[in-house]
Amino acid sequence: MSTKFFTNSNDNTLFEKFKGVFTYSKVAAFDALVGYFRSSGYFRIRQYLKEVNQIRILVGINVDNLIGDAAVKGLEFKFNANETRDEFFKRLKEDIQGADYSKDVEEGILEFIHDVSAGKIQIKAHPDKNIHAKIYIFRPEPFNSHNSGSVITGSSNLTLPGLETNFEFNVDLRDFDDVVFATKTFDELWSEAIDINPEDVEATKDATYLNEDFTPFEIYIKFLIEYFGRSIEYDPESIEDQKLSFRK
């Protein structure tokens, strides 16, 4: 039975779909509308994006959290560019700091930051819609009814689990009218969204462990915190306690 649906089962994953489209089609433009984005997801498909002329990633922000924070303060939340950017970079920092460390992960994050800084990809965050849609649009050049490209939509975010390991439910559409509708909707949201400046993404690196300018003393303090845990920040006697435990 032939179907346009797939669920990340066996080898029929979103990553394999991406790989197939980029390998066997001449994709000139790639758009991704996601509610949740991880740099590790971008790293997974980066090798297939080298010949793509235009890459746009539109990310939703956690609007509910921002509204809730304002309500606690007795304020009416009003969407603005600064708060949208702040929320995006907060999540980006959490992504970098929370990722399971390996050399590949670190290099992948650095490649993502480099590509944004170099203008290889454009990123925007939408300020007033709690975006849950996941849409991936592949357009060739020229783009017309005889050369329609494709659009994938479903439950997968642009993350490593969304690409391969999670059970997801997606559909691959190849009709020209479907690609046109998806592109039109994406363009409308893109025009409303807030620019994420490349220099700000680069600065995010300096606010995480990727910063290459740590002093020896700062590395020593990081080692102590990693070994002793959070207690070192609050209990000045914790080191003495550890000495006593060693003697026992």
C-alpha positions as CSV (number, residue, x, y, z in Angstrom):
1,M,0.0,0.0,0.0
2,S,1.3,3.4,-1.0
3,T,0.9,6.3,1.4
4,K,2.2,9.8,1.8
5,F,2.3,9.4,5.6
6,F,5.4,8.3,7.6
7,T,6.1,7.9,11.3
8,N,9.9,7.7,11.8
9,S,9.6,3.9,11.8
10,N,12.5,1.7,10.6
11,D,14.3,3.7,7.9
12,N,11.3,5.8,6.9
13,T,12.3,8.8,9.1
14,L,12.1,12.5,8.5
15,F,15.8,12.7,8.2
16,E,15.8,10.1,5.4
17,K,13.0,12.2,3.7
18,F,15.2,15.3,4.0
19,K,18.2,13.3,2.7
20,G,16.3,12.1,-0.3
21,V,14.9,15.4,-1.3
22,F,18.2,17.3,-1.0
23,T,20.1,14.5,-2.7
24,Y,17.9,13.9,-5.7
25,S,16.2,17.3,-6.2
26,K,17.8,20.6,-6.9
27,V,16.5,22.5,-3.9
28,A,17.1,26.3,-4.2
29,A,15.1,27.4,-1.2
30,F,14.3,25.6,2.1
31,D,11.9,27.1,4.7
32,A,11.2,25.6,8.1
33,L,8.4,26.7,10.4
34,V,8.8,25.1,13.8
35,G,7.5,25.5,17.3
36,Y,10.7,24.2,18.8
37,F,14.2,24.3,17.4
38,R,17.5,22.7,18.4
39,S,20.9,23.5,16.8
40,S,21.6,19.7,16.9
41,G,18.7,19.2,14.5
42,Y,20.2,21.7,12.1
43,F,23.6,20.1,12.5
44,R,22.1,16.7,11.4
45,I,21.0,18.1,8.0
46,R,23.6,20.7,7.5
47,Q,25.7,18.7,5.0
48,Y,22.7,18.6,2.6
49,L,22.2,22.3,2.7
50,K,25.5,23.4,1.1
51,E,24.0,24.0,-2.3
52,V,20.7,25.6,-1.1
53,N,20.7,29.4,-1.9
54,Q,18.0,30.5,0.7
55,I,17.5,29.0,4.1
56,R,14.8,30.5,6.4
57,I,13.9,29.2,9.9
58,L,10.9,30.7,11.6
59,V,10.6,29.8,15.3
60,G,7.6,30.2,17.6
61,I,8.3,31.4,21.2
62,N,6.6,30.4,24.4
63,V,3.9,33.0,24.5
64,D,2.0,31.5,27.4
65,N,5.1,31.8,29.7
66,L,5.5,35.5,28.8
67,I,1.8,36.2,29.4
68,G,1.9,34.4,32.7
69,D,5.0,36.4,33.9
70,A,3.2,39.6,33.1
71,A,0.0,38.5,34.8
72,V,2.0,37.8,38.0
73,K,3.3,41.3,38.0
74,G,-0.3,42.7,37.4
75,L,0.6,43.8,33.9
76,E,-0.9,43.4,30.5
77,F,1.6,41.6,28.3
78,K,2.3,43.5,25.0
79,F,4.4,41.8,22.4
80,N,7.5,43.6,21.4
81,A,10.7,42.9,19.5
82,N,13.0,42.9,22.6
83,E,11.0,40.4,24.6
84,T,10.7,38.2,21.5
85,R,14.5,38.2,21.0
86,D,15.1,37.7,24.7
87,E,12.9,34.6,24.8
88,F,14.5,33.2,21.7
89,F,18.1,33.6,23.1
90,K,17.0,32.2,26.5
91,R,15.9,29.0,24.7
92,L,19.0,29.0,22.5
93,K,21.3,29.2,25.6
94,E,19.3,26.5,27.3
95,D,19.7,24.3,24.2
96,I,23.5,24.8,24.2
97,Q,23.9,24.4,28.0
98,G,21.6,21.4,28.2
99,A,22.8,19.4,25.3
100,D,24.6,16.1,26.1
101,Y,28.2,17.0,25.6
102,S,30.3,15.4,22.9
103,K,32.8,16.8,20.4
104,D,30.3,16.3,17.6
105,V,27.6,18.2,19.5
106,E,30.0,21.1,20.2
107,E,31.1,21.3,16.6
108,G,27.5,21.1,15.4
109,I,26.5,24.0,17.6
110,L,29.5,26.1,16.5
111,E,28.7,25.3,12.8
112,F,25.1,26.5,13.4
113,I,26.3,29.8,15.0
114,H,28.8,30.2,12.2
115,D,26.2,29.7,9.5
116,V,23.9,32.3,11.1
117,S,26.7,34.8,11.5
118,A,27.8,34.3,7.9
119,G,24.3,34.8,6.6
120,K,24.0,31.3,5.3
121,I,20.7,31.0,7.2
122,Q,18.1,33.6,8.3
123,I,16.2,33.2,11.5
124,K,13.2,35.0,12.8
125,A,11.0,34.5,15.9
126,H,7.3,35.1,15.7
127,P,6.1,37.6,18.5
128,D,2.4,36.9,18.9
129,K,1.5,33.4,17.8
130,N,2.1,30.3,19.9
131,I,3.3,28.4,16.9
132,H,2.8,24.6,17.1
133,A,2.9,24.0,13.3
134,K,5.8,22.1,11.8
135,I,6.2,22.7,8.1
136,Y,9.2,22.1,5.9
137,I,9.1,23.6,2.3
138,F,11.5,22.6,-0.5
139,R,11.3,24.8,-3.6
140,P,13.4,24.3,-6.8
141,E,14.4,27.0,-9.3
142,P,12.4,27.6,-11.4
143,F,9.4,27.0,-9.2
144,N,6.3,26.3,-11.2
145,S,3.5,23.7,-11.7
146,H,5.9,21.6,-13.8
147,N,8.7,21.8,-11.1
148,S,6.7,21.9,-7.9
149,G,9.1,20.9,-5.1
150,S,7.5,19.5,-1.9
151,V,6.2,20.3,1.6
152,I,6.4,18.1,4.7
153,T,4.1,18.8,7.6
154,G,3.2,16.9,10.8
155,S,4.4,16.6,14.3
156,S,8.3,16.7,13.9
157,N,10.2,19.7,15.2
158,L,13.6,20.5,13.8
159,T,15.4,18.5,16.5
160,L,17.4,15.3,16.6
161,P,14.5,13.3,18.2
162,G,12.0,14.9,15.7
163,L,14.2,13.9,12.8
164,E,14.8,10.3,13.8
165,T,14.1,8.8,17.2
166,N,10.7,10.0,18.2
167,F,7.5,8.4,17.0
168,E,6.1,11.2,14.8
169,F,3.3,11.5,12.3
170,N,4.2,13.4,9.1
171,V,3.0,13.7,5.5
172,D,4.9,14.4,2.4
173,L,3.0,16.5,-0.2
174,R,4.2,17.0,-3.8
175,D,1.3,18.8,-5.4
176,F,2.1,22.4,-6.7
177,D,-1.0,23.9,-5.0
178,D,0.0,22.5,-1.6
179,V,3.5,23.9,-1.9
180,V,2.1,27.3,-3.0
181,F,-0.3,27.4,0.0
182,A,2.4,26.5,2.4
183,T,4.8,29.0,1.0
184,K,2.2,31.8,1.1
185,T,1.4,31.0,4.7
186,F,5.0,30.9,5.6
187,D,5.7,34.3,3.9
188,E,2.9,35.9,5.8
189,L,4.2,34.8,9.1
190,W,7.8,35.6,8.1
191,S,6.7,39.2,7.3
192,E,5.3,39.6,10.8
193,A,8.2,38.0,12.6
194,I,11.2,39.6,14.5
195,D,14.7,39.4,13.0
196,I,17.3,37.5,15.0
197,N,20.5,39.4,14.4
198,P,23.5,37.3,13.4
199,E,25.8,39.3,15.8
200,D,23.4,38.4,18.7
201,V,23.6,34.7,17.9
202,E,27.4,35.0,17.9
203,A,27.3,36.7,21.3
204,T,25.2,33.8,22.7
205,K,28.3,31.6,22.3
206,D,30.2,33.9,24.7
207,A,27.5,33.4,27.3
208,T,27.9,29.6,27.4
209,Y,30.6,27.0,27.8
210,L,31.5,27.6,24.2
211,N,33.3,30.8,25.2
212,E,37.0,30.3,24.4
213,D,38.2,33.2,26.6
214,F,37.9,31.5,30.0
215,T,40.8,32.3,32.4
216,P,42.6,29.4,34.2
217,F,40.9,30.5,37.4
218,E,37.5,30.4,35.8
219,I,38.2,26.9,34.5
220,Y,39.2,25.9,38.1
221,I,36.0,27.3,39.5
222,K,34.0,25.4,36.9
223,F,35.8,22.2,37.8
224,L,34.9,22.7,41.5
225,I,31.3,23.4,40.7
226,E,31.1,20.3,38.4
227,Y,32.7,18.1,41.2
228,F,31.0,19.5,44.3
229,G,27.7,20.4,42.8
230,R,25.6,23.4,43.8
231,S,26.6,23.1,47.4
232,I,29.8,25.0,46.7
233,E,27.8,28.1,45.9
234,Y,25.9,28.0,49.2
235,D,27.9,26.1,51.8
236,P,31.4,27.4,52.4
237,E,32.0,24.4,54.7
238,S,31.3,21.8,52.0
239,I,35.0,21.5,50.9
240,E,36.0,20.9,54.6
241,D,33.2,18.3,54.8
242,Q,34.6,16.6,51.7
243,K,38.1,16.5,53.3
244,L,36.7,14.8,56.4
245,S,34.9,12.2,54.3
246,F,38.1,11.4,52.4
247,R,39.9,10.8,55.7
248,K,37.3,8.3,56.8
